[in-house]
């Protein structure tokens, strides 16, 4: 039942009048409330976006790839430390997003993450407006669930410079277009195009869209209604963009990238647990729906350490979906059968498929959390407006759902306000600018406080070195620095500097220093 028809269905009574007044207020002031929640979501996406340390793995790798593609003016072949990269085997769309951030805001961490924040914000707004077709209350509840969904703001996705947010946006747009095919066959082409863009963002992961779309067309019977001409345009909508990229990549780099892409990113990840990420079939259920612990620095531990402070928003959303599916089973299927099938496939296909693969990482199923929030929002509205539910129960539900969404949203806000950076990453950013006389020099490392110093550049430190000083990051540490005949700089821990300053480093100039680190030139 829509909120617009709810007004006439309530019999007189103070409690019912008050409840009706609350729902009528929400309905009447939908736009201001939607803008307010959008503001909260915007804050969650963008506030302190550049404060948290750069992740050593996917985020830093994407950043290096994008920076070097930008400086090399090569939009097709991604490189790492100026050599062709066959570790990060993704097509270039996510790199282009980061490059756009560099173009607008310059070379900094905010630019690295900007496009991800924009894409997640768009995803949530579009999904919430799509649900408005059910009711205004459902739209607001969906947006509330997005604000309370903590994982999206913690690792990969909204606040990280990797491919997941852009990929999830195209995945979502493809699914929404798919569910509108019965109304407008042109949505078939939009779904195909968004699949192609998802593939050009995250490669084989987008195969989930093909499986969901194929099952949806078969189960709903829409596949029988597609004409030959529509099939041709549909196939072109996704084949043409992928073919154009593949041709450009092949002409620039030959077949090696595609061979590695097939063997490593598809065959090996599905049949073997790469990089130690092997977990049982129940991994995603255990770590998403059994709660996870939110650390004060904004990161997340996937196993709850303290039940009192564990984040159970996804279990809460799933519970609402289960109650709603049981309570409104016949009504929901009759009124919105095709969309119900679409949401069902959208959630379960990625969840089960990635549970069956050997390599498991929590962000693999992020696209499946979008329909979870949408359906939770739809069923929240239906439960709160159903004539079959007692008024006292609806009051309890309204208060409980509001408080829980407020609690988890506040938890996300507090975590973002408390995020912290890394001391060495901050030192690199402060020690050099692209206008410095030593920008563009060969740079070496000799850091750490253990018996074995770090002499090789990790991905995160290399990224910071490139975007801040346009360094050519060289391995080899102190020995290589001392042997270098070119203009070079050395990042060295204070403990090592004090050890070598009287002898090996006596002729070096101090360019910048802090309590923990020194930047030297030869």
N, C-alpha and C positions, 0 to 999 in steps of 0.2 A: 504494500500500500504506500502510495506517495504521500509526503507531508502535506501537499496541497489539498488532498482529499481527507486528511485526518481530522481537520477542524470540525467537520459536520458529523463525525462519527462518535463524538464523546458526549455522553449524557451529562446532565447538570450535576453539580457537587463541588464543594470547595477544593478537595484534593484533586479532582479531575480538572477543574478549571485552572488550578495552579499549574498542574502538569502540562495542560494544553497551552497555557500562557508561555511556559518555558520553550516548548517546541515551536510555538508560533513566533516567538522572539527570534529563535535560531533561523527559522524559515524566512522571516521578514528581513533580518539583517545578515543574510547569507554572504553578500559581497564584502561588507566590512570584516566579518569574522574570517572569511577566506583570505582576505588581504593580511589580516593579523597573523594567521597561521603560516601564510607564505613568508611573512617577515621573520617568524621564528625559524622556519626552514632555511631561509636565506642566511640568517645568523649562524646556524649550525653548519652550513656549507662553507662560509667564507671567513668567519671570525678566526683570527690567529692562524690563518691558512698556511702562513710561511714560517710558523714558530717551531713546530715539531721537527725533529731530526729527519733527514732524508733516509728512507729505508735502503739498506744495502743491496737489495736484490732487484725485483722488477722495477720499482720506482726509479732507482738510480740508473739502471740499465736503459730504461726508456728515455731518461733525461739526457744521458750521454749520446744515445742514438740520435735524438732530435737535435741536440746542439750541433753535433758534427754534420748532420744532414743540412742544417741551416747554414753553417759557416762554409760548407763545401758546395752549397747551392745544388745539392743532389737530392731530389725528392723521391727517389725510387730505392736506392741501395742504402741500407743502414749500416753504419760502421761503429766499431768500439775501439777507442784509442787509435782511430784513423786506419783501422784494418777492417775489411768486410766481416760483419758479425753473423756467425752461424750458430750462435747460442740463443739469441732472441729472435725466434723464427716467426715473427708476426708481420703481416702486410703493413703498409705505412700509415694508415689513417690515424692511429693514435699519436704517432710521431708528428703528423701534421697539426694535430690539436695542440700539442706542446709548442710547436714552432709558432703557431698563431699567438700563443701567450707570450713567447719571446718577442715577437714582432710588436705587440701592443705595449707590454710592460717592461721590456728589457730582459736581461739575463739574470734571473733570480729564482728563488724557490717558489714564490707566489706564482710566477709565470708557469713554472713546471706543473702546478696543481690547478691552475685557474680553469682550464677547460673541463677537468673532471668535476669540479664543483658546479659549473654551469650545466653540464649534461645531467647530473643527478637532480639538480633543481628542476630542470625542464621535465625530466622523467616523472617526478612526483607530481608536478603541477598538471601535466597532461593526463596522467592516470587518474588523478582526483577529479578533473573536469569530465573525463570519460564516465566515471561512476555517477556523475550528476544526472546522467540519463535515468538512473534509478530514483534518486531523490537528492535534494540539497543536503539533508542530514547525512546521507551516505557519503557524499562528496567531502564534507567537513570531517567526518569520522575517519575516512581514508587518509586525508591529509594529516590528521592527528596521529594515526599509526605510523606514517612516514617520519614524522618528527620524533616519535618515541623509539624508532628502530635504530638501536645503537650501533650494530655492526657496520652499517653503511658509512658511519662517520669515524670508524676506528682503524680498519685495515683494508687497503685497496678500496676502490670506489670513490666516494664523494670528495675525500680530502687527501687523495694520493695521486701522484703523477704517473699513473699506469693506464692500462687499456680498459679496465673493468667498467668504469662509469660510462664511457662512450659506448662500449659494447652493450651494456644493459639498456641504455637508451634506445639503441637501434633494435634490440631484441624486443623491448616493450612496444615500440611503435609498430613493429612487424606483427606482433600478437593482436594489438588493438585493431589494426587494419584487417587482419584475418577475421576477427569477430564481426566486422562490418560488411563482409563480402556479400552476405545475403541481402543487404540493403542496397549496395552499390558495387557492381562487379569491378569497377575501376580500383577499388580497394585491394583487389588481387595484385595489381601492378605495384601499388604502394608497399604491400607486404613483401613482394619479391625484391623490390629495390632496397628496402630496409634490411632484408636478409643479406643481400650483396654487401651492403655497407658494414653489417655486423661481421661478415667474413673478412672484409678488408681491414677490420679492427682486430679481431682475435681468432682468425683462422678457423680451425676445425671445431672449435667450441660452438660455432654457429650452426653446426649440424643438428643441434637440438631444435632449431627453428624448422628445419625441413621435416623432421620426424613429427613434431607437433602439428605443423600445417597439413601434412599428408593425412594423419589420423583424423584431424578435424574435418577436412573436406570429405573423407570417407564416411565418418560416423554421422555427420549432419546431412549427408546426401548432396552437399553443394557441388561435389565433383561432377555429378551428372548434369548440372545446369550450366557448366562452362562450355562455351562454344569454341570451335576450332580457332577462330580468329583471336579469341581471348586467351587461349592457350599459347598462341604464338607470341603475343605481346607480354604475357606473363613470363615465359621462358626468357625472352629478351631482357626483361626488367632486371633479372639477376645475373644472367650469363654475360651480358655486354660489359657491365662495369668490372666484373672479375676478369674477363678475358683481356680487357684493355690493360689492366694492371699486370696480369701475368705476362702479356706480350712485352710490355715495357721492362719488366724485371728480367725476362729471359734475354732480351737484346742487350741489357746492361751487364748481366752477370752470368749468363748461361744457365744450365739446368741444376747446378749444385744446390741453390737455395731451396728449390722445390723437392729435391731428393731428401735433404735434411729435414725439411718441413714435414714430409710424409713419414719418414722413419722415426724421427724424434718426437715431434709434437702429436702425432696420431698413433702410430703403431706402438712405440715404446711406452707412451704415457698410459695407454689403455691396457697393455699386457704386462707392464712392469712398474714397480713403484720407484719412480725417479727421485733422486736426491733425498731418499729416506722417508718419503711421504706415503708410507703404507699403513693403512688403518683398516679396521673391520668394516663390514657392509653398513653397520649402524652408525658409522662415524658422524654423518651429518645430523642425524636425528639426536644423537647424544649431545653433541656440542652446540646445536642451535636451540633445541627445544627443552633441554634439561638445564638451561641457564649457563651464563658465562660471567666471569668476574671482570668488572671494569676497574682498572688501575687508576691511580690518581694522576698519572701523566697522560691519560687519554688512550693508552693502549689497552688491549683486552687479553685476558687469559681465557682460553676456551673451556676450561673446567672450573666450575664454581668453587671458590675457596671458602666463602662464607655465605651460607644460604640466605642470611638476612639482607645482604647487599648484592646478591647475584641478580643479573638482569634476565627476567623471564618474559619479556615482552612478546617474543615469538611463540612461546607456549600459550600465553594469554590469547594471542590472535588466533592460534590454531584451535584453542578451546571454543572460542566464539564461532569459528567456522564449523566446527563439529556440531555444536548445539544448533546453530542455524540450519545446517544441512539436514539434520534429523527433524527439527521442528517444522521447517518450511519445505520439506522435501517435495511434495507433490505440487504445491503452489508455485515454488520457485522454478521447477522444471517446466511447468506448463507455460508460465509467462515469459521466461527467459531461457529456454532450453539450450539454444545454441551457445549463448554466452556462458552458461553453466558448464557446458562441455569444454569450451575454450579455456576457462579458468582452471578447470580440473586438469586438463592436459598440460597447460602451461606450468602448473605447480609440480605435478607428479612425474612427468617425463624427465626433466633435468635432475630432479631429486633422486629418482631411482637409477637413471642411467649413470650418473656420476658416482653413485654408491656402488655400482657394479664394476667400475674401472679400478685399476690397481693404484694409480696415483690420485690422492685425495687432498685437496686444499679447500679451505672453507669458502673462498670467494668463487669457486666453480659454480656454486648453486645460488649466487646472489640474484640472478634473474628470476628464480623461482620464488623469492621473497616478495617481489612486487605484487603478483596476484594474491598472495597471502594477505597482504595489507588491504588490497582492494576488496576482496571477499569479506574480510573481517569488518571493513567499513560498511559494506552492503548489509551484512547480517546484523550489525549493531543497529543500524537504522530500522531494519525490519522488526527486530526484537523490541525496540523502544516505541514503535508505532503500532504494534499488533494489538487487535482487540481481544485476542485469545489469551493474553497474559494479564494477570492481576495488576491493578494499579500500583499496589505496594511493591510488587516485584519489579515493575518498570522504574519506579523511583529508585530502588536499590541499584538496579542495573545502571541507570543514568549516572548516579553519584559514583558508583564503583568504577565504571569505565572512565569517567572524567578524571577521577583521582589517579587511577593507574596510568593513564596517558600523560597526565601532568607530572607524575612522579618520574617516569622514565625519560620524558623530555627534559626535565630539570636535571636528571642525572647526566644526560648528554651535554647539556649546557655547562654544567660544572666541570665535567671532564675536559671540554674544549678550553675553558678558561684557565685550566691548570696545566695545559700541555707545556712541555719543556723541550729545549733543543739539546744538541750535543756540543760539548765544550770545544772539541777539536774542529768540528764543522764550523762553529761560530768563529773560531780563530782564523780559519782560512778565509771566510767571508770578510772579516774585518782587516785582514793583513794585506790585501791587494785589491786594486780596482783595475778595470780595463785601460785606465789612463796612466797607470803606474809605469815607471821607466823599465821595470823588470817584467811587465806583462808580456806573455808570449814566450817566456824563457823555458828552458828545460827545468823540470822540478823533480826533486827527489825527497824521499821520506826516510826518517830515522826516529821513530816514535815508539811509545810504549814505556812501561816501567818494570818490565820483567827482564830476565837474563837474556832473552832472545828478542831483539828489537824488530819492529815492523819495518820492512824495507820495500814492500810491494804495495801498490795502490789498490785499496778495496774499491768497489764500484761507487759507493757513496762519496768517498773522499776524492776520487778521480772526477766525478761530476762537479763537485764544489770547486775543484781546482780549475776545471775547464771554464765554467760559466763566470767565475770571478776574475781569474787571471789569464784566461786563454792559454794556460800552461800546456806544454807537451810533457805529460806525466811519464816519468821514466822510473823503472825498477832498478834495484841495485843498492839503494841506501847510501850510507856515508862513503863507502869505498868508491862507488861509481861517481858520486858528486866530486870527490877529491881528484879523480882522474879526468873529469870532464874539462875540455879545453874551450867549450862554448860558454856563453853567458848562462849561468845556472843558479838556481836557488835551492835551499835545503830547509825542509820543515823538520825540526828536531825537538824532542822533549827536553825540558829544562834539566832533568836528571842526567841525560846524556851530554847535553851542552857543557855542563859543569865538569863532566868527566874528561871531555876532549878539548876544552877551550884553550888550555895552555900550550897544546902541541898541535894536533892536526888542524884545529879550527882557529889558530891564532891570527891568521891573515884574512879571515872572513869578516865581512861587515854585517852588523845587525840591522836588518831592515824593519823588523817589527818584533815585539815581544810581549808576552803576558807572564803570569805567574807560572804557567805550566808549559808553555811552548815558546820557541824562538823561530824566526824566519831569517835565514842567513843568505848572503850572496858570496860567490867566489871572486 
